Amino acid sequence: MSDATTMVIFGASGDLTSRLLLPALGQLLTIEPDREVRLFGAGVDDWDDERWRTTVRRAFDEMNADAAYDRVKDTTYHKLDITDPSELTSLFAMVGPAPALYFAVPPAIAAASCEAMTKIDLPEGTVIALEKPFGTSQASAHELNEVLAKLLPENQVFRVDHFLGRSMTLNVLGVRFANRVLEPVWKGEHIESILICYDEQLGLEGRARYYDKAGALRDMIQSHLLQVMAVVAMEPPATLSEQDLRDATTAALRATHVWNDDPITSSRRGRYTAGTIDGRQLPSYTEEHGVVPENNTETLAEVTFEVATERWAGVPITLRSGKAIGAPRRHIQLRFKPVRHVPTGFTGSTDGTTLTFELGPDRMSLELNMNDGGDEFELRKESLSADLGAGALKAYAEVLQGILDGDATLSVRGDAAEQCWRIVQPVLDAWAKNEVPLQDYAAGSAGPEGWADN
């Protein structure tokens, strides 16, 4: 890392910048007082420097980052079309060498801007950070990767997935690889099934322009949850370096396919109707502003996959995510097989052990069969739990830290992004043909009737 790093935010006047990026930058600069960042904002809105600085100041105030703001208070805003090569050239002449370019803009605009950059010379040492989705299919992701390859080496391209934040990933890897009681049994010989679930209480929240074209499968499973699955399912890497870790996760994705290669029986989808969550009334999804009911967009998706390796063959791995869920589950859950033999005389619970990683706040619990205090022969379920800690930084601050340090370890590699589209394409095709029913569930419920069986 150089003494001063340059960061350029494309889409500086947008919601992502003010809601996530700037507060994260404020927190990062507060925790790392020796880090120096030259900050530039760029966008199509007719802002001046003062309005931009006010936006930055408010975001930093959210994180009590007054001292950090003093180090970026001279930041400037530049109105420009980031798909115009000549305007980009003018901007790069001002920002100098080795800028980190963060695309906080819709994917189509980011792709068009990258194409424009192939017509000009980028500053030496440039890195590019892109938000998901990375393309809309395996073919389009490949096309985008080919454009990016013309611009920069792969390790200077950051495909951002904040679910791969350093603390969450290292918590799972630390528990898995540093404990002899778990490391030898982390395989299909001992594990019966895996569930990775990320539900939320929020509804559409004004995101119809994006979400009604994406849905839960593309928004969460195709990107975030498949990446989490790859961390859980990968073979042990030699090191936690960028190449070794990304080689291991990508190999797991290459081995992944829909369970039994049957997207009809291995997937489910639902859409919320009107309901109440914590006293807040939500309308039916189809009545949300900007929604086109004929799109048949799902707000709850569940798909079961198999990682066809020696370690995991025959183990169902289910990924699920939904909106407007009353009691949302956010966890990675590994269910172990029951022991082969329990001595005659014991009664009660003899089900397999369950290991659960809660995602936010990060917590681990191990559910075991233990003797009941009243009857020594009666077995009951008891949980041993531990707080894993949320890490010093918010997820997006961890993302920015990696970008500004030039460390792409926890970003998504180009071939991995393509594999994620390949994996879900059979499900997308089946849903487009309405071969899988779109089931209703009331906002505030656990999902459609019968879905709580996993």
C-alpha positions as CSV (number, residue, x, y, z in Angstrom):
1,M,0.0,0.0,0.0
2,S,1.3,3.4,-0.9
3,D,1.3,6.4,1.5
4,A,-1.7,7.8,-0.4
5,T,-4.2,5.8,-2.3
6,T,-6.6,7.3,-4.9
7,M,-10.2,6.2,-4.9
8,V,-12.7,7.3,-7.6
9,I,-16.3,6.5,-7.1
10,F,-18.4,6.3,-10.3
11,G,-22.0,6.9,-9.4
12,A,-21.0,9.2,-6.5
13,S,-24.4,10.8,-6.3
14,G,-26.3,7.5,-6.0
15,D,-27.8,5.6,-3.0
16,L,-25.1,2.9,-2.8
17,T,-22.4,5.5,-2.4
18,S,-24.1,7.5,0.4
19,R,-25.7,4.5,2.2
20,L,-22.8,2.0,2.1
21,L,-19.5,3.1,0.5
22,L,-18.9,6.4,2.2
23,P,-19.8,5.2,5.8
24,A,-17.6,2.2,5.2
25,L,-14.7,4.4,4.1
26,G,-15.2,6.6,7.1
27,Q,-15.0,3.6,9.4
28,L,-11.9,2.2,7.6
29,L,-10.1,5.5,7.9
30,T,-11.0,5.8,11.6
31,I,-9.7,2.4,12.4
32,E,-6.6,2.9,10.3
33,P,-5.5,6.5,11.0
34,D,-2.3,6.1,9.0
35,R,-4.1,5.4,5.8
36,E,-4.3,8.3,3.4
37,V,-6.9,8.3,0.6
38,R,-7.4,10.9,-2.2
39,L,-11.1,10.7,-2.9
40,F,-12.9,11.7,-6.1
41,G,-16.6,11.5,-6.9
42,A,-17.9,11.2,-10.4
43,G,-21.4,11.0,-11.8
44,V,-24.0,12.3,-14.2
45,D,-25.9,14.4,-11.7
46,D,-25.2,18.2,-11.8
47,W,-23.6,18.4,-8.4
48,D,-20.8,20.8,-7.3
49,D,-18.0,20.1,-4.9
50,E,-19.9,21.5,-1.9
51,R,-22.8,19.2,-2.3
52,W,-20.5,16.2,-2.7
53,R,-18.5,17.2,0.4
54,T,-21.7,17.6,2.4
55,T,-22.7,14.1,1.3
56,V,-19.3,12.7,2.4
57,R,-19.5,14.6,5.7
58,R,-22.9,13.2,6.6
59,A,-21.9,9.7,5.8
60,F,-18.7,10.0,7.9
61,D,-20.8,11.5,10.7
62,E,-22.8,8.2,10.8
63,M,-19.6,6.4,11.8
64,N,-18.4,9.2,14.2
65,A,-15.5,9.6,11.7
66,D,-14.9,13.4,12.1
67,A,-11.1,13.0,12.2
68,A,-11.2,10.8,9.2
69,Y,-13.3,13.3,7.3
70,D,-10.5,15.9,7.8
71,R,-8.3,13.7,5.7
72,V,-10.6,13.7,2.7
73,K,-12.3,17.1,3.1
74,D,-10.7,18.4,-0.1
75,T,-12.5,15.7,-2.2
76,T,-13.9,16.9,-5.5
77,Y,-16.9,16.0,-7.6
78,H,-16.8,15.7,-11.4
79,K,-19.8,15.5,-13.6
80,L,-19.2,13.3,-16.6
81,D,-20.4,10.5,-18.8
82,I,-18.3,7.5,-17.7
83,T,-19.1,5.7,-21.0
84,D,-17.4,8.5,-23.0
85,P,-13.7,7.8,-23.6
86,S,-12.7,11.5,-23.9
87,E,-14.4,12.4,-20.6
88,L,-12.7,9.5,-18.9
89,T,-9.3,10.6,-20.3
90,S,-9.8,14.0,-18.8
91,L,-10.7,12.6,-15.4
92,F,-7.7,10.2,-15.3
93,A,-5.4,13.1,-16.1
94,M,-6.5,14.7,-12.8
95,V,-6.5,11.7,-10.5
96,G,-3.0,10.5,-11.3
97,P,-1.5,7.0,-11.1
98,A,-2.8,3.9,-9.5
99,P,-6.5,4.8,-8.9
100,A,-9.0,2.4,-7.5
101,L,-12.1,2.8,-9.7
102,Y,-15.3,1.8,-7.9
103,F,-18.4,1.3,-10.1
104,A,-21.4,2.2,-7.9
105,V,-23.6,2.2,-11.0
106,P,-26.0,-0.3,-12.7
107,P,-24.2,-3.2,-14.3
108,A,-25.0,-2.2,-17.9
109,I,-23.4,1.2,-17.4
110,A,-20.4,-0.4,-15.7
111,A,-19.9,-2.7,-18.7
112,A,-20.3,0.1,-21.2
113,S,-17.7,2.1,-19.3
114,C,-15.2,-0.7,-19.3
115,E,-15.7,-1.1,-23.0
116,A,-15.0,2.6,-23.4
117,M,-11.8,2.2,-21.4
118,T,-10.5,-0.2,-23.9
119,K,-10.1,2.8,-26.3
120,I,-7.9,4.8,-23.9
121,D,-4.8,4.4,-21.8
122,L,-5.6,3.7,-18.1
123,P,-3.3,5.1,-15.5
124,E,-0.6,2.7,-14.4
125,G,-1.6,0.6,-11.5
126,T,-5.4,1.0,-12.0
127,V,-7.7,-1.4,-10.2
128,I,-11.4,-1.8,-11.0
129,A,-14.2,-2.8,-8.6
130,L,-17.5,-4.0,-9.9
131,E,-20.8,-4.7,-8.0
132,K,-22.8,-7.7,-8.8
133,P,-24.5,-9.0,-11.0
134,F,-21.5,-9.9,-13.2
135,G,-23.4,-10.3,-16.4
136,T,-26.9,-11.8,-16.9
137,S,-25.8,-15.3,-18.1
138,Q,-22.7,-17.4,-18.5
139,A,-22.2,-16.0,-22.0
140,S,-22.6,-12.4,-21.0
141,A,-20.3,-12.8,-17.9
142,H,-17.7,-14.3,-20.3
143,E,-18.0,-11.3,-22.6
144,L,-17.5,-8.9,-19.7
145,N,-14.5,-10.9,-18.5
146,E,-13.0,-10.6,-22.0
147,V,-13.3,-6.8,-21.9
148,L,-11.8,-6.6,-18.5
149,A,-8.9,-8.8,-19.5
150,K,-8.1,-6.3,-22.2
151,L,-7.8,-3.6,-19.5
152,L,-6.1,-5.2,-16.5
153,P,-4.6,-8.4,-15.1
154,E,-7.1,-10.5,-13.2
155,N,-5.7,-9.6,-9.8
156,Q,-6.5,-6.0,-10.4
157,V,-10.2,-6.7,-11.0
158,F,-12.4,-6.8,-7.9
159,R,-15.8,-8.4,-8.4
160,V,-17.3,-7.3,-5.1
161,D,-19.2,-9.7,-3.0
162,H,-19.6,-8.3,0.5
163,F,-20.8,-11.7,1.7
164,L,-17.2,-12.8,1.4
165,G,-16.2,-10.3,4.1
166,R,-12.9,-11.2,5.8
167,S,-14.4,-11.9,9.3
168,M,-17.2,-14.3,8.1
169,T,-15.0,-16.2,5.7
170,L,-12.1,-16.6,8.2
171,N,-14.5,-17.6,11.0
172,V,-15.7,-20.6,8.9
173,L,-12.2,-21.5,7.8
174,G,-10.7,-21.2,11.2
175,V,-13.3,-23.5,12.8
176,R,-13.1,-26.0,9.9
177,F,-9.4,-26.3,9.5
178,A,-7.9,-25.6,13.0
179,N,-9.9,-28.1,15.0
180,R,-9.1,-31.8,14.8
181,V,-12.5,-32.7,16.2
182,L,-14.1,-31.1,13.0
183,E,-11.5,-31.2,10.2
184,P,-11.5,-35.0,9.6
185,V,-15.3,-35.3,9.6
186,W,-16.0,-32.3,7.2
187,K,-17.1,-34.6,4.4
188,G,-20.0,-36.6,3.0
189,E,-19.0,-39.7,5.0
190,H,-20.2,-37.9,8.1
191,I,-22.3,-35.0,7.0
192,E,-25.9,-35.8,5.9
193,S,-26.9,-32.4,4.4
194,I,-26.0,-28.7,4.4
195,L,-28.4,-25.7,4.4
196,I,-27.2,-22.2,3.7
197,C,-30.1,-19.8,4.3
198,Y,-30.3,-16.0,4.2
199,D,-33.9,-14.7,4.8
200,E,-34.8,-11.1,5.6
201,Q,-37.8,-9.3,7.0
202,L,-37.5,-6.4,4.4
203,G,-39.8,-6.3,1.5
204,L,-39.1,-4.6,-1.8
205,E,-38.1,-1.3,-0.2
206,G,-38.4,0.7,-3.5
207,R,-36.0,-1.5,-5.5
208,A,-38.5,-2.6,-8.2
209,R,-36.3,-1.3,-11.0
210,Y,-33.6,-3.8,-10.2
211,Y,-35.3,-6.5,-8.2
212,D,-38.4,-7.2,-10.4
213,K,-36.0,-8.2,-13.2
214,A,-33.7,-10.2,-10.9
215,G,-35.7,-12.0,-8.2
216,A,-34.3,-13.9,-5.3
217,L,-32.5,-16.6,-7.3
218,R,-30.4,-14.1,-9.3
219,D,-30.1,-11.6,-6.5
220,M,-28.9,-13.9,-3.7
221,I,-28.4,-17.5,-4.7
222,Q,-26.6,-17.1,-8.0
223,S,-24.1,-14.7,-6.4
224,H,-23.8,-14.5,-2.6
225,L,-24.9,-17.9,-1.5
226,L,-23.0,-20.0,-4.1
227,Q,-19.9,-18.1,-3.0
228,V,-20.5,-19.0,0.6
229,M,-21.2,-22.6,-0.4
230,A,-17.8,-22.7,-2.2
231,V,-16.0,-21.7,1.0
232,V,-17.8,-24.4,2.9
233,A,-17.3,-27.1,0.3
234,M,-13.8,-26.4,-1.1
235,E,-10.8,-28.7,-0.6
236,P,-8.2,-27.5,1.9
237,P,-6.0,-24.8,0.3
238,A,-2.3,-24.8,0.9
239,T,-2.4,-21.2,2.1
240,L,-5.0,-18.4,2.4
241,S,-3.3,-16.5,-0.4
242,E,-5.3,-15.0,-3.2
243,Q,-4.3,-17.8,-5.7
244,D,-4.7,-20.8,-3.4
245,L,-8.0,-19.7,-1.9
246,R,-9.6,-18.7,-5.1
247,D,-8.4,-21.8,-6.9
248,A,-10.0,-23.9,-4.2
249,T,-13.4,-22.1,-4.2
250,T,-13.6,-22.1,-8.0
251,A,-12.8,-25.8,-8.2
252,A,-15.8,-26.4,-5.9
253,L,-18.0,-24.3,-8.1
254,R,-16.9,-26.2,-11.2
255,A,-18.0,-29.5,-9.5
256,T,-21.4,-28.1,-8.6
257,H,-24.7,-29.0,-10.4
258,V,-28.4,-29.0,-9.6
259,W,-29.3,-32.0,-7.5
260,N,-30.1,-35.0,-9.7
261,D,-29.7,-32.6,-12.7
262,D,-33.5,-32.0,-12.2
263,P,-34.3,-28.3,-11.6
264,I,-38.0,-29.1,-11.4
265,T,-37.9,-31.3,-8.3
266,S,-34.8,-29.7,-6.8
267,S,-36.1,-26.1,-6.7
268,R,-39.0,-24.1,-5.2
269,R,-40.1,-20.5,-5.5
270,G,-42.5,-18.2,-3.8
271,R,-43.9,-14.6,-3.8
272,Y,-45.2,-12.7,-0.8
273,T,-48.7,-11.4,-0.5
274,A,-49.9,-8.8,1.9
275,G,-49.0,-9.3,5.6
276,T,-47.6,-7.7,8.7
277,I,-44.1,-7.8,10.1
278,D,-43.4,-6.3,13.5
279,G,-46.5,-4.2,13.3
280,R,-45.5,-2.9,9.8
281,Q,-48.0,-3.6,7.0
282,L,-46.6,-4.8,3.7
283,P,-48.6,-4.9,0.5
284,S,-48.5,-7.8,-1.8
285,Y,-45.4,-7.9,-3.9
286,T,-47.5,-7.5,-7.1
287,E,-48.9,-4.2,-5.7
288,E,-45.5,-2.7,-4.9
289,H,-44.7,0.4,-7.0
290,G,-42.9,-0.4,-10.2
291,V,-43.6,-4.2,-10.2
292,V,-44.9,-5.9,-13.3
293,P,-47.0,-8.9,-12.1
294,E,-46.6,-10.7,-15.4
295,N,-42.8,-11.0,-14.7
296,N,-43.6,-13.7,-12.2
297,T,-40.7,-12.5,-10.1
298,E,-40.0,-14.7,-7.1
299,T,-39.2,-13.2,-3.7
300,L,-38.3,-16.5,-2.1
301,A,-36.1,-19.1,-3.8
302,E,-34.7,-22.5,-2.7
303,V,-32.5,-24.8,-4.8
304,T,-30.7,-28.0,-3.8
305,F,-27.3,-28.7,-5.4
306,E,-24.6,-31.3,-5.3
307,V,-20.8,-30.7,-5.3
308,A,-19.7,-33.8,-7.2
309,T,-16.4,-34.4,-5.6
310,E,-15.0,-37.3,-3.6
311,R,-15.7,-35.2,-0.4
312,W,-19.3,-34.3,-1.1
313,A,-20.8,-36.6,-3.7
314,G,-24.3,-37.6,-2.6
315,V,-24.8,-34.8,0.0
316,P,-27.7,-32.4,-0.8
317,I,-26.7,-28.7,-0.3
318,T,-29.7,-26.4,-0.2
319,L,-29.4,-22.7,-0.7
320,R,-32.4,-20.5,0.3
321,S,-33.1,-16.8,0.4
322,G,-36.4,-14.8,0.7
323,K,-37.9,-11.5,1.5
324,A,-40.7,-10.5,3.9
325,I,-40.0,-13.5,6.2
326,G,-41.4,-13.1,9.7
327,A,-38.6,-15.0,11.6
328,P,-35.7,-15.0,9.2
329,R,-33.0,-17.6,9.3
330,R,-29.5,-16.5,8.4
331,H,-27.1,-19.3,8.8
332,I,-24.9,-22.1,7.5
333,Q,-26.0,-25.4,8.9
334,L,-24.2,-28.7,8.6
335,R,-26.3,-31.7,9.8
336,F,-24.2,-34.7,10.7
337,K,-25.4,-38.3,10.2
338,P,-26.5,-40.2,13.3
339,V,-24.0,-42.5,14.9
340,R,-24.1,-46.1,13.6
341,H,-25.0,-47.7,16.9
342,V,-26.4,-46.4,20.2
343,P,-26.2,-48.9,23.0
344,T,-29.6,-50.4,24.0
345,G,-30.9,-48.7,27.1
346,F,-30.6,-45.1,26.0
347,T,-33.9,-43.3,25.1
348,G,-34.7,-39.9,23.7
349,S,-32.9,-38.0,21.0
350,T,-30.3,-39.8,18.9
351,D,-30.5,-37.6,15.8
352,G,-27.3,-36.4,14.2
353,T,-25.3,-33.5,15.6
354,T,-25.9,-30.1,14.0
355,L,-23.2,-27.4,13.6
356,T,-24.6,-23.9,12.8
357,F,-22.9,-20.7,11.9
358,E,-25.2,-17.7,12.4
359,L,-24.5,-14.9,9.9
360,G,-24.8,-11.5,11.5
361,P,-24.1,-11.4,14.4
362,D,-21.6,-14.2,13.8
363,R,-22.1,-17.0,16.2
364,M,-21.5,-20.7,16.2
365,S,-23.5,-23.4,17.9
366,L,-23.0,-27.2,18.1
367,E,-26.1,-29.2,19.0
368,L,-25.3,-32.5,20.7
369,N,-27.2,-35.4,22.2
370,M,-26.5,-35.3,26.0
371,N,-27.8,-37.1,29.1
372,D,-30.8,-35.6,30.8
373,G,-30.2,-34.4,34.3
374,G,-33.3,-36.2,35.7
375,D,-32.9,-39.5,34.0
376,E,-29.3,-40.6,33.1
377,F,-30.6,-42.9,30.3
378,E,-32.7,-40.1,28.6
379,L,-30.8,-38.2,25.9
380,R,-31.8,-34.7,25.0
381,K,-30.5,-32.0,22.6
382,E,-28.2,-29.4,24.1
383,S,-26.3,-26.6,22.3
384,L,-22.8,-25.4,23.0
385,S,-22.4,-21.9,21.5
386,A,-19.8,-19.2,21.1
387,D,-19.7,-15.7,19.7
388,L,-17.3,-15.5,16.8
389,G,-17.3,-11.7,16.7
390,A,-18.4,-9.5,13.9
391,G,-14.9,-8.3,13.0
392,A,-13.6,-4.8,13.5
393,L,-15.0,-3.6,10.1
394,K,-18.4,-3.5,8.5
395,A,-18.7,-5.7,5.4
396,Y,-18.2,-2.9,2.9
397,A,-15.3,-1.5,4.9
398,E,-13.6,-4.9,4.5
399,V,-14.3,-4.8,0.8
400,L,-12.7,-1.3,0.5
401,Q,-9.8,-2.4,2.6
402,G,-9.0,-5.2,0.1
403,I,-9.5,-2.9,-2.9
404,L,-7.3,-0.1,-1.5
405,D,-4.6,-2.6,-0.5
406,G,-4.8,-4.4,-3.9
407,D,-5.6,-7.7,-2.2
408,A,-8.2,-9.6,-4.4
409,T,-8.3,-12.7,-2.1
410,L,-11.9,-12.3,-1.1
411,S,-13.2,-10.9,-4.4
412,V,-14.9,-13.1,-7.1
413,R,-12.6,-14.4,-9.8
414,G,-13.7,-14.1,-13.4
415,D,-14.1,-17.9,-14.0
416,A,-16.0,-18.3,-10.7
417,A,-18.5,-15.6,-11.8
418,E,-19.1,-17.6,-15.0
419,Q,-19.5,-20.8,-13.2
420,C,-22.2,-19.4,-10.9
421,W,-24.3,-18.5,-14.0
422,R,-23.8,-22.0,-15.4
423,I,-24.9,-23.6,-12.2
424,V,-28.2,-21.8,-11.9
425,Q,-29.1,-21.7,-15.6
426,P,-31.1,-25.0,-15.6
427,V,-33.3,-23.6,-12.8
428,L,-33.8,-20.2,-14.6
429,D,-34.8,-22.1,-17.7
430,A,-37.3,-24.3,-15.9
431,W,-38.8,-21.3,-14.1
432,A,-39.1,-19.3,-17.3
433,K,-41.2,-22.2,-18.7
434,N,-43.4,-22.2,-15.5
435,E,-42.4,-25.8,-14.8
436,V,-42.0,-25.0,-11.1
437,P,-45.1,-23.4,-9.5
438,L,-44.8,-19.9,-8.0
439,Q,-46.3,-20.3,-4.6
440,D,-47.8,-17.5,-2.4
441,Y,-46.9,-16.8,1.2
442,A,-48.1,-14.1,3.5
443,A,-45.5,-11.4,4.4
444,G,-44.5,-12.2,8.0
445,S,-44.9,-15.9,7.6
446,A,-42.1,-18.5,7.3
447,G,-42.9,-19.0,3.6
448,P,-45.4,-21.2,1.7
449,E,-47.1,-24.1,3.5
450,G,-44.7,-27.0,3.6
451,W,-41.5,-25.1,3.2
452,A,-40.5,-25.3,6.8
453,D,-39.5,-28.9,6.4
454,N,-35.8,-28.3,6.0
